[in-house]
Amino acid sequence: MTAEHSHGPPPGLASAPLPPADVRRVACVGAGVIGGGWVAHFLARGYDVTAWDPGPGAEEKLRRLVEAAWPALEQLGLAEGASPDRLTVTSTLQEAVAGAEFVQESAPEKLELKRSLLAELDAAAPPGVVIASSTSGYPMTDMQTEAADPGRLLVGHPFNPPYLIPLVEVVGGETTRPEAVEWASRFYESAGKSVITMDRELPGFIANRLQEALWREALHMVANGEATVREIDDSITEGPGLRWAFMGPCLTFALAGGEGGMAHMLDHFGPSLKSPWTRLAAPELDAPLRDAMVEGCDEAAAGRTIAQLVAERDQGVIDVLRATGRLPRSGSAGQTPGERGAQGAQGDESGEGERRT
């Protein structure tokens, strides 16, 4: 019996979910690029996964995605018993979530669709099971309005591809129970993710807001003929992107202050914040800008197909994770979810539980 079993049901949950380490079956609703990436991740971590997507040819596309991702996941290290054969694709939403112990929703970014789908999931999923949305920007407060039990709904925002990028941002809405947020954070950690549990809602969350600022400035530069797509991408991959792989922008700028650190950096470079170096308002995405971006990306791809670029990206991420010491430890790569969770529970009890943000 693990340390988690020694505790009673979390207070505040009408019907308590399983301890995070005991989860074996995950439902993924929506199986596009993000939902399919979640499916691949959970399969690689040794879970049984049921999936549902109403789109035409969704099952074939999902299985192709998992097949394409599997070589990268093998390099990362599969949990014992992990297999694509543990994926079941159902014909209805209700079948997908009927026996689920956790639900990950990854439908298109349309608010009304999210509201109605989350209400359906709430009605169909077993009582107490936590339901997370992969939304890239909507606050859960705006999405949980039609659910009978909004207290178990929260955001679990991943990054593409979810089977490689460790980060998940977790945050509840105004009517989400704090116990559900805590449970979800612990579950994602036991499933091998790096979790930031946010204290409050923020449209776009943390990383997407930072990405969006960079993206808007890139679009401005292309629209004004100030830089090409290739020049913009090279400026990051050959410049600050190399530092950002292991040290965020704040610590990076602190080093710019030399021995004086961030204090000297702010005192010395603070006035440049008033310089006209950024344009955070989005440019008009008109036809010429759209064409310039599409043509620029085609040129940068230099004949490589999307599948080839995905494989190149995946290998690059693996190489970065390996170089920075963030691949799974050899002792845990082949563990089942329960075995990893038991270790995590013991670490939490001793004050040594891992949470890398």
Secondary structure, 3 states (H helix, E strand, C coil): CCHHHHCCCCCCCCCCCCCHHHCCEEEEECCCHHHHHHHHHHHHCCCEEEEECCCCCHHHHHHHHHHHHHHHHHHHCCCCCCCHHHEEECCCHHHHHCCCCEEEECCCCCHHHHHHHHHHHHHHCCCCCCEEECCCCCCHHHHCCCCCCHHHEEEEECCCCCCCCCEEEEEECCCCCHHHHHHHHHHHHHCCCEEEECCCCCCCCCHHHHHHHHHHHHHHHHHCCCCCHHHHHHHHHCCHHHHHCCCCHHHHHHHCCHHHHHHHHHHHHHHHHHCCCCCCCCCCCCHHHHHHHHHHHHHHHCCCCHHHHHHHHHHHHHHHHHHCCCCCCCCCCCCCHHHHHHHHHHHHHCCCCCCCC
